[in-house]
Amino acid sequence: MTEPTYPDAPPPQSPGAPPQHPTVPPQSPQGAPQYPGATPPPYPGTTPPEYPATAPQYPTATPPQYPTTAVPPQYPASAPPQYPATSPQYPTATPPQYPAPTPPPQQPPRVPARGFAPPPAPPQPPVLDRTVDIDPHTGRIHLAARQRGADATAIGQLVFQLPHFLCSLLVIGIISMFLAAPFNYLLIGAWIASGALVFHRPTEKLLARYLFRMRPALHSELTRLEPIWHQVTAKAGVSPETYDLWIEDHKAVNATAAAGHIVGVTRYALETLPDAQLAAVLAHELGHHRGGHAWATLLGYWYSMPARIAWAAFRIAAVIAFQIASVFSLLGALVVGLVSVVVVVAVALSFPPLLLVLVTPYLLAAVGRRSELRADVQAAELGFADAMIEVFHGFLRDEEQALAIAARENGGRAVRPGLGQRLLSSHPDTHTRIRRLEDWRAAAAAAAR
């Protein structure tokens, strides 16, 4: 086939020759399209358009003139909006009414089995006057002329401790027999003079720490304890620096008047008792110090210590000898027991005052109960009668709970202290103490009329 030929087409090129570009733009076969009223654009090689030699002149723009002082626009005075004097009333919403809850059905009381008694309900304390809280004392403290002394109960303590003192003197005399002539008398004299250490403050602190198991109060504990103690001593006319405040780490409400200058209170009482009740407890211990009960008790205990140590050593030796003899034969054990009894009886008959040691524990316990009642009255005289009654009602609740627990452990049978235990108790029963305070309060009210 042959290629078609077009008008104005360039001649064919020989092979190997470089391509020839046309000098004029190609023309379409029909020519450039003609548009009405439009001039075809010029092509390269034509003359450029002519522009005027000078730029056109425009009128100079004058900036607008503004007034030198700005006058604020004037608005018409408008009156503030008027609101109604009273707020609109809205209907009160009535809360929905719910039916009253139905109480649970009452269970019939349980009938205890035969021979088992239910634990008694704890007694409810009466409504007492609670206006006995201590008042802040801002005036001068008027010290009493008589800071402390020895009442009848303190003297009774010393008298009934005399048999124990004689027993200790016998023990010290037996020990002094093994010493030479000058030193045996020195030993006896030094032991008799050692009773003065009870009033020596460093010795008192050692006794309080290792004998009574106390410790000095911390600063955080003194923060609450000292202000109350100052109020109590101010009411009694006693210098607060005369006594040292110590703490017992026991979970019970208790306090102790130890030696001649120590007042101890349990940490539990410090953390749980209100101020008035804590002040009443401290006033009770201050009454022991003012009556001489504390130093008389400690002095009797001090002088009876050699006899107590000798008696404890004799019992331990007798028990050990009895156990050793019982290993070999029953007859040997009986012989050891008989010898022990003979030794005790012989010593008692050779020194008749020693027989009083058998009854002095009961006498000392009776004097101790009397001293507790006197300390209660002294606290009441300082204005803490009602607070002391509240403390004792707390004691009653604790005692009833303890008895209920003991009865439950004993198969439901009530456990009460026996006669011997009550006679050897150094504190009266709580009901007696409450009754004595109520009698004192009634007598004081009658005297004030």
Helices and strands as residue ranges (DSSP letters): H 152-160, H 162-176, H 181-193, G 194-199, H 201-210, E 215-216, H 219-236, G 240-242, E 244-248, E 255-258, E 262-266, H 267-272, H 275-290, H 293-328, H 330-350, G 352-358, H 360-379, I 380-384, H 385-409, H 419-423, H 430-448
